[in-house]
């Protein structure tokens, strides 16, 4: 029998899910997964990279990830575990941070132990492009194109839109770790104390009310992330209060009139005070 616990980090924040893992269903999924045509199935979904493994390949991947980050020279990793009521680890989330700035999250790796699925958020593309570009630059080929610079320039034109008010998220917002989108504090109806707690714990995953409601419609027997961490769990927010820009799907790219960041934030403040977001 393949264990539901892949590995236990030495230091990990733990969240307890409001259900008990259905072990019979998990075992059946593991057995069915052994018959998959390939060891790793790759899918690009909603801007994220989703990997689906056979049981043996998943355990090997989890072991390699642990070894890779254990003594990394450039990044630190914070581990977050989600358990069922019986204490079984159903999900492991790795927050990859800059070593020189532990409050800045580079990307996140979510590992779903009972379904042998791994989700890497969209920011990992930029990290990989930088790694490839640095490797190529060491070859000393002057004709090599700086692919990471091109990618970053392309992404810089995209703006995250709050799914509740459909306005740009420039300040006073938080990123949802499930939907990989930004949402305003006001739209989430967070009070001052909750916001302060979030800003003091920037690397702890946060799930917005929209994704929580969406997950709540799924049967409790499904083995997935189904509960919203309390608002005090925290979320990644930039030091100046401005949400980090992520990629918007090409088919949904929106062109905005030229406006400075300061003007946009000022306009947002005026709208908030006048009650236009409600």
C-alpha positions in Angstrom: 0.0 0.0 0.0 1.3 3.4 -0.9 1.3 5.7 2.2 -0.6 8.9 2.1 2.2 10.7 3.9 5.0 11.4 1.4 7.4 13.2 3.7 7.3 15.1 6.9 9.4 18.3 6.9 11.3 19.1 10.1 9.5 22.5 10.4 6.1 22.8 9.0 2.9 24.8 9.7 0.0 22.5 10.0 -3.7 23.1 9.0 -6.3 20.5 9.9 -9.1 19.8 7.4 -12.7 19.3 8.5 -13.0 15.7 7.3 -11.5 12.2 7.6 -9.7 10.8 4.6 -11.7 8.0 2.9 -8.9 5.4 2.9 -10.7 2.9 0.7 -11.2 5.5 -2.1 -7.6 6.6 -1.8 -6.3 3.0 -2.2 -8.6 2.5 -5.2 -7.2 5.7 -6.8 -3.6 4.5 -6.1 -4.3 1.2 -7.7 -6.0 2.8 -10.8 -3.1 5.3 -11.1 -0.6 2.4 -11.5 -2.3 1.7 -14.9 -1.7 5.2 -16.3 -0.1 5.2 -19.7 2.8 7.5 -18.7 4.5 8.2 -15.4 4.0 11.9 -15.6 1.2 13.7 -17.3 1.8 17.4 -18.0 -1.0 20.0 -18.3 -1.0 23.8 -18.5 -4.2 24.9 -16.8 -5.3 28.4 -15.8 -1.8 29.7 -16.0 -0.4 26.9 -13.7 1.6 23.8 -14.4 -0.2 20.6 -13.3 1.6 17.3 -13.1 -0.2 14.0 -12.5 2.0 11.0 -11.5 1.9 7.3 -11.1 2.3 6.4 -7.4 6.0 5.4 -7.7 6.9 8.4 -9.8 5.1 10.7 -7.3 7.1 9.4 -4.4 10.3 9.7 -6.3 9.4 13.3 -7.3 8.6 14.2 -3.7 11.9 12.8 -2.5 13.8 14.7 -5.2 12.1 17.9 -4.3 13.1 17.5 -0.7 16.7 16.8 -1.6 16.8 19.7 -4.1 15.7 22.4 -1.6 17.5 21.0 1.5 20.7 22.8 0.9 19.9 25.3 -1.9 22.2 28.2 -2.2 19.7 30.8 -3.5 16.3 30.0 -2.0 14.7 29.0 1.3 11.6 26.9 1.6 8.8 27.0 4.1 6.6 23.9 4.4 2.9 23.8 5.1 1.0 20.6 5.7 -2.7 20.0 5.6 -4.0 17.0 7.5 -7.4 15.3 7.9 -8.9 14.9 11.3 -7.1 11.6 11.8 -3.7 13.3 11.3 -3.0 12.0 7.7 -1.1 14.4 5.6 -3.3 15.0 2.5 -1.5 18.0 1.1 2.0 19.6 1.3 2.6 23.1 0.1 6.1 24.4 -0.4 6.6 28.2 -0.4 9.9 29.0 -2.2 11.4 32.2 -1.0 14.3 34.4 -1.9 17.2 33.7 0.5 18.1 37.3 0.9 14.5 38.4 1.3 12.4 35.7 3.1 9.2 37.8 2.7 9.3 37.6 -1.1 7.8 34.4 -2.5 9.2 33.3 -5.8 6.6 30.5 -6.4 4.6 27.8 -4.7 4.5 24.0 -5.2 1.3 22.3 -4.0 1.5 18.5 -3.6 -1.7 16.5 -3.2 -0.6 13.3 -1.6 -3.8 11.2 -2.0 -4.2 12.0 -5.7 -0.5 12.1 -6.7 -0.9 15.5 -8.3 1.4 18.5 -8.2 0.5 22.1 -9.0 3.1 24.7 -9.6 1.8 28.3 -9.8 2.5 30.5 -12.8 5.4 32.4 -11.2 7.6 29.3 -11.6 7.8 30.1 -15.4 9.7 33.3 -14.7 12.0 31.5 -12.2 12.7 28.8 -14.8 13.4 31.3 -17.6 15.9 33.1 -15.4 17.6 29.9 -14.6 17.8 28.9 -18.3 19.0 32.4 -19.2 21.7 32.4 -16.5 22.9 29.0 -17.7 23.0 30.1 -21.3 24.9 33.3 -20.4 27.7 31.3 -18.9 28.3 29.7 -22.3 29.5 33.1 -23.5 27.4 33.2 -26.7 26.8 36.8 -27.7 24.0 35.9 -30.1 21.9 34.2 -27.4 18.6 36.0 -26.9 17.7 37.0 -23.3 14.5 35.0 -23.2 13.7 35.8 -19.6 13.8 39.5 -20.3 11.4 39.0 -23.2 9.0 37.1 -21.0 9.1 39.6 -18.2 8.5 42.4 -20.6 5.5 40.6 -22.1 4.0 39.9 -18.7 4.5 43.5 -17.5 1.6 44.6 -19.6 -0.8 42.3 -17.8 -2.8 43.5 -14.8 -4.5 41.3 -12.2 -8.3 42.0 -11.9 -10.2 41.6 -8.7 -12.8 38.9 -9.5 -15.4 40.6 -7.2 -15.3 44.2 -8.3 -13.6 43.7 -11.7 -11.1 46.5 -10.9 -7.3 46.5 -11.1 -5.5 45.2 -8.0 -2.8 47.8 -7.4 -2.9 48.1 -3.6 -4.6 46.7 -0.5 -5.1 43.3 -2.0 -4.1 39.7 -1.4 -3.4 36.7 -3.6 -5.5 33.6 -3.5 -3.3 30.4 -3.4 -6.1 28.3 -5.0 -7.4 30.5 -7.8 -4.0 32.3 -8.3 -5.7 35.7 -8.6 -5.6 38.9 -6.5 -8.6 40.2 -4.6 -9.1 43.5 -2.6 -9.1 43.4 1.2 -12.4 45.4 1.0 -14.0 42.9 -1.3 -13.1 40.2 1.1 -14.5 42.2 3.9 -11.4 41.9 6.0 -11.0 44.0 9.1 -7.9 45.9 10.1 -6.7 43.3 12.5 -7.1 40.5 9.9 -5.2 42.6 7.3 -2.3 43.2 9.8 -2.1 39.5 10.5 -2.0 38.7 6.8 0.8 41.2 6.1 2.9 39.8 9.0 2.7 36.3 7.5 3.2 36.8 3.8 4.2 33.3 2.9 1.2 31.4 4.4 -1.4 30.4 1.8 -4.7 32.2 1.7 -7.9 31.1 0.0 -10.4 33.7 -1.0 -14.2 33.5 -0.3 -15.0 32.8 -4.0 -12.7 29.8 -4.1 -13.9 28.6 -0.7 -17.5 28.8 -1.8 -16.6 26.9 -5.1 -14.9 24.2 -3.1 -17.8 24.0 -0.7 -20.0 22.8 -3.5 -17.8 19.7 -4.0 -18.6 16.5 -2.1 -16.8 16.2 1.2 -15.6 12.7 0.1 -13.4 14.2 -2.6 -9.8 14.4 -1.7 -8.9 17.9 -2.4 -8.3 21.3 -0.7 -11.8 22.1 0.6 -11.4 24.4 3.6 -10.5 28.0 4.0 -7.6 28.7 6.3 -8.6 31.4 8.9 -8.0 35.0 7.8 -5.1 35.1 10.3 -3.2 32.5 8.2 -1.7 35.3 6.0 -0.8 35.8 2.4 2.0 37.2 0.3 1.8 41.0 -0.1 4.5 43.2 -1.5 6.3 45.6 0.8 4.7 48.6 -0.8 1.2 47.1 -0.6 1.0 46.7 -4.4 -0.1 43.2 -5.6 2.5 41.3 -7.7 1.5 41.1 -11.4 0.8 37.6 -12.7 0.1 36.4 -16.3 -3.4 36.9 -17.7 -4.4 34.3 -20.3 -3.6 35.6 -23.8 -7.2 35.2 -24.9 -8.3 37.4 -22.1 -5.6 40.1 -22.3 -7.0 43.6 -21.8 -5.5 46.9 -23.0 -5.7 49.8 -20.5 -5.2 53.5 -21.2 -1.8 54.8 -20.2 -1.8 55.9 -16.6 0.8 56.1 -13.9 0.8 53.7 -10.9 0.4 56.6 -8.5 -2.6 57.9 -10.4 -4.2 54.4 -10.4 -3.7 53.9 -6.7 -5.1 57.4 -6.0 -8.1 56.6 -8.1 -8.6 53.3 -6.3 -8.5 55.1 -2.9 -11.1 57.6 -4.1 -13.4 54.8 -5.2 -13.0 53.0 -1.9 -13.8 56.1 0.2 -16.8 56.9 -2.0 -18.2 53.4 -1.6 -18.1 52.5 -5.3 -16.6 49.1 -4.6 -19.7 47.9 -2.7 
